[in-house]
Amino acid sequence: MSPFHRPTLLARLSSEPEWDLLVIGGGATGLGVALDGLSRGYRTLLLERDDFAKGTSSRSTKLVHGGVRYLAQGDVALVREALHERGLLLQNAPHLVSNQEFIIPNYSWWGGPFYTIGLKLYDWLAGRRSFGDSRHLGRAETLRRLGNLRPHGLRGGVLYHDGQFDDARLAINLAQTALEAGGTVLNHCAVTALRKNAAGRLSGARATDQETGRTYELRAKVLVNATGVFVDEVLRLDEPAARPLVQPSQGVHLVVSQDFLPGPGALMLPQTDDGRVLFAVPWQGRLLLGTTDTPLSAASPEPRAQVAEIDFILRTAGRYLRRAPTRADVLSVFAGLRPLAAPAKGSTSTKEISRSHKIIVSESGLLTITGGKWTTYRRMGEDAVNRAVALGSLPPAPSRTAQQPIHGAQPTPDHHAPLAAYGTDAPALRQLMREQPELAEKLVLEFAFTRAEVVWAARHELARTVEDVLARRVRLLFLDAHAAIQAAPTVAELLARELGHDATWQQQQVAEFTELARGYVL
């Protein structure tokens, strides 16, 4: 039986007498915790109430990086750790991680020397896992490498190297890796209650399959709250009066034609009006612009970009590009949430939770992990499981994830080639198209995504809905929202055939997805 067969995975929820590790949350952090536990031989269960990487973990700037701005803030230890993990991620998932050149344009006399020196330190901290040496560029070469850059006042630039990846596809591959390692990983299955023994210690949880409504009572030695910006919801299941740990902040990205920055290079603007950096990064044939930092009063599974955020990105990009993008040029807009530390009682101020992660243990034994970023997901998982071992909840065993290849791993010389993101799965996908030629047809003419990828997503990537496919398996929603709406009926039909659903289900899926996708359109 395939390790990705949902009925088999659900059956384990009833048959397993006790799990060593129950992870709540299927984003970068939770998947990292689950994979680390499995690498040590622990019986591990991960439950995600929506889909893997549904929230922040699919809405990043698509960078695997040390964080140049954290270096500017003096957080050398965090940058060193992230650069080390960046190297491991390239080693373990080379089909998804690529080397991307970035250029910081210099419009002031001091900018060139300042950023050149800083990025040489960045190179040094990366050590043998460096992606390439940084160097100063003259004015002519900067303009040649960054087509459409505003030439007036330009003195030159500084080139450096960092990593780029597909965040949601990495999450899917991590889930596949966990399943192939013998773990049980389920999306669309929500933890709705926590169970405690007579001494007040956590002993398990109740979970509900979101598709059928069936509930399961689960026993576990260790429970980890890895729900990102939603950690407070799980903390309240543990202790209803728990003080909020986080307040969400929103980051927005706009996707436009790559014509606005032709060429392979990415643009990094180190100083914006709000004190953040702004990136313009080529991604899957489009250009990704972002991001913002807007505190919100509450978290939502589908955050929406605010008008001021959209205008800020377009205005900032327009200062540096000869031909500036407008609202009419935006193909998709998406927002992700990051956690801020919640204000103390009687205060209204917030501050960003450090991008270095934090682990909190409640009186009942619930482990909550917050902070961090995609680049350090593996280290976060290792540290969370180490804490469980240190508390005596699990027998000591070494983590093995530093050298563990991720599903699909193979060297990929051309990341732009068709099916390159599938790595070692690509030959089987091509075979599927040979056996059923109709599956080789494109979902929409302007993109290379095929019907076969929908079938593959249902059979091997745990996709259950049209949104699962178009948002996080083939990424069409994030590249062109109108094209995704156009593809939705075809995807619903193919999924219904694979998953045994009727015409009513198809119609409902198309209607729900169309409503969701309209929020990605300006």
C-alpha positions as CSV (number, residue, x, y, z in Angstrom):
1,M,0.0,0.0,0.0
2,S,1.3,3.5,-0.9
3,P,2.6,5.4,2.2
4,F,0.4,8.3,1.0
5,H,-2.9,6.5,1.2
6,R,-5.2,8.6,3.4
7,P,-7.5,5.8,4.6
8,T,-4.5,3.8,5.8
9,L,-3.1,6.8,7.6
10,L,-6.5,7.5,9.3
11,A,-6.7,3.9,10.4
12,R,-3.5,4.3,12.4
13,L,-5.2,6.9,14.5
14,S,-7.4,4.1,16.0
15,S,-4.8,1.3,16.0
16,E,-1.7,3.0,17.6
17,P,-2.0,2.6,21.4
18,E,0.4,5.5,22.1
19,W,2.5,7.9,20.1
20,D,5.9,9.0,21.3
21,L,5.5,12.4,19.6
22,L,2.3,14.2,18.5
23,V,3.0,17.4,16.5
24,I,0.3,19.9,16.0
25,G,0.8,22.0,12.9
26,G,1.9,21.1,9.4
27,G,4.0,24.2,8.4
28,A,7.8,24.5,8.3
29,T,8.2,24.2,12.1
30,G,5.9,21.2,12.6
31,L,7.3,19.3,9.7
32,G,10.8,19.9,11.0
33,V,9.8,18.6,14.4
34,A,8.1,15.5,13.0
35,L,11.0,14.6,10.7
36,D,13.5,15.0,13.5
37,G,11.5,12.7,15.8
38,L,11.3,10.1,13.1
39,S,15.1,10.3,12.4
40,R,15.6,9.2,16.1
41,G,13.1,6.3,15.8
42,Y,10.2,7.8,17.7
43,R,6.6,6.9,16.8
44,T,5.5,10.2,15.4
45,L,2.2,11.7,14.4
46,L,1.7,15.1,12.8
47,L,-1.8,16.6,12.4
48,E,-2.6,19.7,10.3
49,R,-6.1,21.2,10.4
50,D,-5.9,22.6,6.9
51,D,-3.2,21.7,4.4
52,F,0.5,21.6,4.8
53,A,2.0,25.1,4.6
54,K,-1.5,26.6,4.2
55,G,-0.5,29.7,6.2
56,T,2.8,31.5,6.5
57,S,4.9,28.6,5.3
58,S,3.6,29.0,1.7
59,R,3.6,32.8,1.7
60,S,7.3,33.6,2.2
61,T,9.6,35.6,-0.1
62,K,10.9,32.2,-1.3
63,L,14.4,32.7,0.1
64,V,16.7,30.3,1.9
65,H,19.0,32.9,3.4
66,G,21.1,33.9,6.4
67,G,19.3,37.3,6.7
68,V,21.5,40.2,5.6
69,R,19.4,42.6,7.7
70,Y,20.0,40.5,10.8
71,L,23.7,40.9,10.2
72,A,23.2,44.7,10.0
73,Q,21.4,44.4,13.4
74,G,24.4,42.7,14.9
75,D,22.8,39.2,15.3
76,V,25.9,37.4,14.1
77,A,25.0,34.1,15.8
78,L,21.6,33.9,14.1
79,V,23.1,34.7,10.7
80,R,25.8,32.0,11.2
81,E,23.3,29.4,12.2
82,A,21.0,30.3,9.2
83,L,23.9,30.2,6.7
84,H,24.9,26.8,8.0
85,E,21.3,25.5,7.6
86,R,21.1,27.1,4.2
87,G,24.0,24.9,3.1
88,L,22.3,21.8,4.5
89,L,19.1,22.6,2.7
90,L,20.9,22.9,-0.6
91,Q,22.6,19.6,0.2
92,N,19.5,17.7,1.2
93,A,16.9,19.3,-1.3
94,P,19.0,20.4,-4.4
95,H,15.9,19.9,-6.6
96,L,14.2,22.8,-4.8
97,V,17.0,25.1,-3.7
98,S,19.0,27.1,-6.2
99,N,21.7,29.7,-6.0
100,Q,20.3,33.2,-6.7
101,E,22.4,36.3,-7.3
102,F,21.2,39.5,-5.6
103,I,22.3,43.1,-6.2
104,I,22.1,46.0,-3.9
105,P,22.1,49.2,-6.0
106,N,24.2,52.1,-4.6
107,Y,22.9,55.6,-5.0
108,S,25.2,57.2,-2.3
109,W,28.9,57.7,-1.9
110,W,29.1,55.5,1.2
111,G,26.8,52.6,0.0
112,G,29.4,50.8,-2.0
113,P,32.1,50.4,0.7
114,F,29.5,49.8,3.5
115,Y,27.6,47.0,1.8
116,T,30.8,45.4,0.3
117,I,32.4,45.1,3.7
118,G,29.2,43.8,5.3
119,L,28.6,41.2,2.6
120,K,32.2,40.0,2.8
121,L,31.5,39.2,6.5
122,Y,28.3,37.4,5.3
123,D,30.5,35.3,2.9
124,W,33.0,34.6,5.7
125,L,30.2,33.4,8.1
126,A,29.0,31.0,5.5
127,G,32.4,29.3,5.4
128,R,32.7,26.3,3.2
129,R,28.9,26.3,2.6
130,S,29.1,29.7,0.8
131,F,26.9,30.1,-2.3
132,G,29.5,32.4,-3.9
133,D,31.7,35.4,-3.2
134,S,30.2,38.9,-3.1
135,R,31.8,41.7,-5.1
136,H,31.4,45.3,-6.0
137,L,29.9,46.1,-9.4
138,G,30.5,49.2,-11.5
139,R,27.6,51.3,-12.7
140,A,27.5,49.8,-16.2
141,E,27.6,46.2,-15.0
142,T,24.9,46.9,-12.4
143,L,22.6,48.3,-15.1
144,R,23.4,45.4,-17.4
145,R,22.5,42.8,-14.7
146,L,19.4,44.6,-13.6
147,G,17.5,45.7,-16.7
148,N,15.0,48.4,-16.0
149,L,16.9,49.7,-12.9
150,R,16.7,53.5,-12.6
151,P,20.1,54.9,-13.8
152,H,19.8,58.5,-12.5
153,G,22.2,58.9,-9.5
154,L,23.4,55.2,-9.7
155,R,27.0,54.8,-8.6
156,G,27.3,51.0,-8.8
157,G,26.1,48.0,-6.9
158,V,27.1,45.1,-4.7
159,L,26.5,41.5,-5.8
160,Y,26.0,38.7,-3.3
161,H,24.6,35.1,-3.4
162,D,21.8,33.6,-1.4
163,G,19.3,30.7,-1.9
164,Q,15.9,30.6,-3.5
165,F,13.3,27.8,-3.1
166,D,9.7,26.8,-3.5
167,D,8.3,27.0,0.1
168,A,5.1,25.0,-0.3
169,R,6.7,22.3,-2.4
170,L,9.4,21.8,0.2
171,A,6.7,21.4,2.8
172,I,5.0,18.7,0.7
173,N,8.3,16.9,0.2
174,L,9.0,17.0,3.9
175,A,5.6,15.4,4.5
176,Q,6.5,12.7,2.0
177,T,9.9,12.2,3.6
178,A,8.2,11.7,7.0
179,L,5.7,9.2,5.6
180,E,8.4,7.2,3.9
181,A,10.3,7.2,7.2
182,G,7.3,5.4,8.8
183,G,5.6,8.4,10.3
184,T,1.9,9.3,10.2
185,V,1.3,12.7,8.7
186,L,-2.2,14.0,8.0
187,N,-3.6,17.2,6.6
188,H,-7.2,18.3,7.0
189,C,-7.3,16.7,10.5
190,A,-7.7,19.1,13.4
191,V,-6.7,18.8,17.1
192,T,-9.8,20.0,18.9
193,A,-9.0,19.1,22.6
194,L,-6.0,18.1,24.8
195,R,-6.2,15.3,27.3
196,K,-4.6,15.3,30.8
197,N,-4.1,12.6,33.4
198,A,-5.0,12.8,37.1
199,A,-1.8,14.7,37.8
200,G,-2.6,17.4,35.3
201,R,0.0,16.2,32.8
202,L,-0.8,16.0,29.1
203,S,-1.5,12.5,28.0
204,G,-3.0,12.9,24.5
205,A,-5.5,14.8,22.3
206,R,-8.7,14.5,20.4
207,A,-8.6,15.0,16.7
208,T,-11.3,15.4,14.0
209,D,-11.0,14.4,10.4
210,Q,-12.2,17.5,8.6
211,E,-13.5,15.5,5.7
212,T,-15.7,13.0,7.5
213,G,-16.2,14.6,10.9
214,R,-15.0,11.4,12.6
215,T,-13.2,12.0,15.9
216,Y,-10.2,10.1,17.3
217,E,-8.9,9.9,20.9
218,L,-5.1,9.8,20.8
219,R,-2.5,9.0,23.5
220,A,1.0,10.6,23.3
221,K,4.0,11.0,25.5
222,V,4.9,14.4,24.1
223,L,2.8,17.0,22.4
224,V,4.4,19.9,20.4
225,N,2.5,23.1,19.6
226,A,4.0,24.1,16.3
227,T,1.1,26.1,14.9
228,G,3.0,29.3,14.1
229,V,1.0,32.5,14.4
230,F,-1.9,30.3,15.8
231,V,0.0,29.0,18.8
232,D,-2.4,30.8,21.2
233,E,-5.3,28.7,20.1
234,V,-3.5,25.5,21.2
235,L,-2.2,27.2,24.4
236,R,-5.9,27.9,25.3
237,L,-6.7,24.2,24.8
238,D,-4.1,23.5,27.4
239,E,-4.9,26.4,29.7
240,P,-8.1,28.5,28.9
241,A,-6.8,31.5,30.8
242,A,-3.4,31.5,29.2
243,R,-2.0,35.0,28.4
244,P,-1.6,35.5,24.6
245,L,1.9,34.7,23.5
246,V,1.8,36.3,20.0
247,Q,0.1,39.1,18.1
248,P,0.2,38.7,14.3
249,S,1.9,40.9,11.8
250,Q,1.3,40.8,8.1
251,G,3.7,40.6,5.2
252,V,2.4,41.2,1.7
253,H,3.9,40.2,-1.7
254,L,2.9,41.2,-5.2
255,V,3.6,39.1,-8.3
256,V,4.1,40.9,-11.6
257,S,5.7,40.1,-15.0
258,Q,9.4,39.5,-15.0
259,D,9.6,42.2,-17.7
260,F,9.9,44.7,-14.8
261,L,13.3,43.2,-13.9
262,P,14.6,41.3,-16.9
263,G,17.6,39.0,-16.4
264,P,18.5,36.5,-13.8
265,G,19.5,38.9,-11.0
266,A,17.3,39.8,-8.0
267,L,17.1,43.3,-6.5
268,M,17.5,43.9,-2.8
269,L,16.7,47.3,-1.3
270,P,18.2,47.5,2.2
271,Q,16.3,50.6,3.5
272,T,12.6,51.3,3.0
273,D,10.4,53.9,4.7
274,D,9.3,51.3,7.3
275,G,12.8,50.1,8.1
276,R,12.5,46.8,6.3
277,V,14.2,45.5,3.2
278,L,12.4,45.1,-0.1
279,F,13.1,42.3,-2.6
280,A,12.3,42.0,-6.3
281,V,13.1,38.4,-7.0
282,P,12.6,36.3,-10.2
283,W,10.4,33.3,-9.4
284,Q,8.9,30.7,-11.7
285,G,8.9,33.1,-14.7
286,R,7.4,36.0,-12.7
287,L,8.8,38.7,-10.4
288,L,8.0,38.7,-6.7
289,L,7.9,42.0,-4.9
290,G,7.8,42.3,-1.1
291,T,7.4,42.5,1.7
292,T,5.6,44.7,4.4
293,D,5.2,44.5,8.1
294,T,1.7,45.5,9.4
295,P,0.5,44.6,12.9
296,L,-2.9,43.0,13.0
297,S,-5.4,42.5,15.9
298,A,-6.2,38.9,15.0
299,A,-4.8,36.0,12.8
300,S,-6.8,34.6,9.9
301,P,-6.1,31.5,7.7
302,E,-6.6,33.7,4.6
303,P,-5.2,37.2,5.4
304,R,-5.8,39.9,2.8
305,A,-3.5,42.6,1.7
306,Q,-4.4,46.1,2.7
307,V,-4.5,49.0,0.2
308,A,-1.7,50.8,2.0
309,E,0.6,47.8,1.8
310,I,0.0,47.4,-1.9
311,D,0.6,51.0,-2.5
312,F,3.8,50.9,-0.4
313,I,5.3,48.1,-2.4
314,L,4.4,49.7,-5.8
315,R,5.7,53.1,-4.6
316,T,9.0,51.7,-3.3
317,A,9.6,49.6,-6.3
318,G,8.8,52.6,-8.6
319,R,11.6,54.6,-7.0
320,Y,14.2,52.2,-8.3
321,L,12.7,51.0,-11.6
322,R,12.5,53.1,-14.8
323,R,9.2,51.5,-15.8
324,A,7.3,51.2,-12.6
325,P,4.6,48.5,-12.0
326,T,1.1,49.7,-11.3
327,R,-2.0,48.0,-9.8
328,A,-3.0,46.9,-13.2
329,D,0.2,44.9,-13.6
330,V,-0.3,42.8,-10.5
331,L,-1.0,39.2,-11.4
332,S,-1.5,37.9,-7.8
333,V,-1.2,39.4,-4.3
334,F,-0.8,37.3,-1.2
335,A,-0.3,38.0,2.5
336,G,1.3,35.9,5.2
337,L,1.4,36.3,8.9
338,R,4.4,36.3,11.3
339,P,4.3,36.4,15.1
340,L,5.0,39.5,17.1
341,A,5.4,39.1,20.9
342,A,2.0,40.0,22.4
343,P,2.0,43.2,24.6
344,A,2.2,42.8,28.3
345,K,-0.9,43.5,30.4
346,G,-1.7,47.1,30.4
347,S,0.5,47.9,27.4
348,T,-0.2,48.4,23.7
349,S,3.4,48.0,22.4
350,T,4.6,44.9,20.5
351,K,7.9,43.8,19.3
352,E,9.0,41.2,16.8
353,I,9.7,37.7,18.2
354,S,13.3,37.1,17.3
355,R,13.8,35.1,14.2
356,S,15.9,32.8,16.4
357,H,13.3,30.5,17.8
358,K,12.0,30.0,21.3
359,I,10.7,26.9,23.1
360,I,8.3,27.2,26.0
361,V,7.1,24.3,28.2
362,S,3.8,24.7,30.1
363,E,3.0,23.2,33.5
364,S,1.2,20.3,31.8
365,G,4.2,19.5,29.6
366,L,3.0,21.1,26.3
367,L,6.0,22.2,24.2
368,T,5.4,25.3,22.2
369,I,7.9,26.5,19.6
370,T,7.7,30.0,18.2
371,G,9.8,32.3,16.0
372,G,12.3,31.1,13.5
373,K,12.1,31.1,9.8
374,W,12.0,28.6,6.9
375,T,15.8,28.4,6.5
376,T,16.2,27.1,10.1
377,Y,13.2,24.7,10.1
378,R,15.5,21.7,10.6
379,R,17.4,23.2,13.5
380,M,14.1,24.2,15.1
381,G,12.9,20.6,14.9
382,E,16.1,19.3,16.4
383,D,16.0,21.7,19.3
384,A,12.3,21.0,20.1
385,V,12.9,17.2,20.2
386,N,16.1,17.8,22.2
387,R,14.0,19.7,24.8
388,A,11.6,16.8,25.0
389,V,14.5,14.4,25.6
390,A,16.0,16.7,28.3
391,L,12.7,16.7,30.1
392,G,12.8,12.9,30.3
393,S,9.8,12.5,28.1
394,L,11.6,10.5,25.4
395,P,14.6,8.2,25.5
396,P,17.9,9.8,24.3
397,A,18.7,9.3,20.6
398,P,20.7,11.3,18.1
399,S,19.1,13.5,15.5
400,R,20.0,12.4,11.9
401,T,18.3,15.1,9.8
402,A,21.5,17.0,9.0
403,Q,22.4,14.3,6.5
404,Q,18.9,13.2,5.5
405,P,17.9,13.7,1.9
406,I,14.5,15.1,1.4
407,H,12.0,13.3,-0.9
408,G,12.8,14.0,-4.6
409,A,16.4,15.0,-3.8
410,Q,18.7,15.0,-6.8
411,P,21.1,17.5,-8.3
412,T,19.2,19.7,-10.7
413,P,21.4,21.7,-13.2
414,D,18.4,23.6,-14.7
415,H,15.7,24.6,-12.2
416,H,13.6,26.1,-15.0
417,A,13.3,22.8,-16.9
418,P,9.8,21.2,-17.0
419,L,9.1,19.1,-13.8
420,A,12.5,20.0,-12.3
421,A,10.8,20.7,-8.9
422,Y,9.7,17.0,-8.8
423,G,13.3,15.8,-8.7
424,T,13.4,12.0,-8.6
425,D,9.6,11.9,-9.1
426,A,9.8,13.5,-12.6
427,P,10.4,10.2,-14.5
428,A,7.3,8.6,-13.0
429,L,5.3,11.8,-14.0
430,R,6.5,11.5,-17.5
431,Q,5.6,7.9,-17.6
432,L,2.1,8.7,-16.4
433,M,1.8,11.1,-19.4
434,R,3.0,8.5,-21.8
435,E,0.4,6.0,-20.5
436,Q,-2.4,8.6,-20.6
437,P,-1.6,11.2,-23.2
438,E,-4.6,13.3,-22.3
439,L,-2.9,14.0,-18.9
440,A,0.0,15.8,-20.8
441,E,-2.4,18.6,-21.6
442,K,-1.8,21.9,-19.9
443,L,-4.2,23.2,-17.2
444,V,-4.0,26.7,-18.9
445,L,-2.1,27.6,-22.0
446,E,0.2,30.3,-20.5
447,F,1.8,27.9,-18.0
448,A,3.5,24.5,-18.2
449,F,1.5,22.9,-15.4
450,T,-0.2,19.7,-16.7
451,R,-3.2,17.6,-15.8
452,A,-0.8,14.8,-14.8
453,E,0.4,17.0,-12.0
454,V,-3.1,17.1,-10.5
455,V,-3.4,13.3,-10.6
456,W,0.0,13.0,-9.1
457,A,-0.9,15.5,-6.4
458,A,-3.9,13.4,-5.4
459,R,-2.1,10.1,-5.5
460,H,1.3,11.0,-4.1
461,E,1.2,14.4,-2.5
462,L,-1.9,14.2,-0.2
463,A,-3.8,16.9,-2.1
464,R,-7.5,16.8,-1.2
465,T,-9.0,20.0,-2.6
466,V,-8.7,22.3,-5.6
467,E,-7.0,24.9,-3.4
468,D,-4.5,22.3,-2.2
469,V,-3.5,21.7,-5.8
470,L,-3.6,25.3,-7.3
471,A,-2.1,27.0,-4.2
472,R,0.5,24.6,-2.9
473,R,1.2,21.8,-5.4
474,V,1.6,23.7,-8.7
475,R,1.6,27.3,-7.3
476,L,-0.7,28.8,-10.0
477,L,-2.7,30.8,-7.5
478,F,0.4,32.6,-6.4
479,L,1.6,33.2,-10.0
480,D,-1.6,34.3,-11.7
481,A,-4.9,34.3,-9.8
482,H,-7.0,34.7,-13.0
483,A,-5.3,31.7,-14.6
484,A,-5.9,29.7,-11.4
485,I,-9.6,30.5,-11.5
486,Q,-9.6,29.4,-15.2
487,A,-8.0,26.1,-14.2
488,A,-10.2,25.3,-11.3
489,P,-13.0,23.3,-13.1
490,T,-10.4,21.0,-14.7
491,V,-8.7,20.4,-11.4
492,A,-12.0,19.7,-9.7
493,E,-12.9,17.2,-12.3
494,L,-9.6,15.4,-12.1
495,L,-9.6,15.3,-8.3
496,A,-13.2,14.1,-8.2
497,R,-12.2,11.2,-10.4
498,E,-9.2,10.3,-8.3
499,L,-10.9,10.8,-4.9
500,G,-14.3,9.4,-5.7
501,H,-16.4,12.6,-5.4
502,D,-19.5,13.5,-7.4
503,A,-20.5,16.5,-9.5
504,T,-21.9,18.4,-6.6
505,W,-18.5,18.2,-4.8
506,Q,-16.9,19.5,-8.0
507,Q,-19.2,22.5,-8.2
508,Q,-18.7,23.3,-4.5
509,Q,-15.0,23.1,-4.9
510,V,-14.9,25.4,-7.9
511,A,-17.2,27.9,-6.1
512,E,-15.1,27.9,-2.9
513,F,-11.8,28.2,-4.8
514,T,-13.1,31.0,-7.0
515,E,-14.2,33.0,-4.0
516,L,-10.8,32.5,-2.3
517,A,-8.9,33.3,-5.5
518,R,-10.7,36.6,-5.9
519,G,-8.9,37.8,-2.8
520,Y,-5.6,37.4,-4.8
521,V,-6.8,39.7,-7.5
522,L,-6.6,43.5,-7.5
